[in-house]
Amino acid sequence: MPIIQSAKKKLRADKRKNEINKKVKDAIKIALKQFVAKPSNENLGIAFSALDTAAKKKVLPKGRVDRKKSRLSSLVKSTTKTVAKQKQARAVKKA
């Protein structure tokens, strides 16, 4: 336990910040799990919002957030291309 008054105050502030950071990180984890389960533009927006909030509050570095957002958007693009190809293949089979 700290003895000096400023160290006690710092300990209290660190506990508050730790709780806030944990809430932000939990929100990111939930949003990313939802996105991975069902990649869609709606879930992408939710994930982007959670990541941007983390960057704004400096819970995660901006570069890491940008990298994650880039990878998520490329995942959406690849899944939409796959779905389009599947629909096209079905249309060819019917004809």
Buried (B, 14 or more C-beta within 10 A) or exposed (E): EEEEEEEEEEEEEEEEEEEEBEEBBEBBEEBBEBBEEEBEEEBBEBBBEBBEBBBEEEBBEEEEBEEBBEEBBEBBEEEEEEEEEEEEEEEEEEE
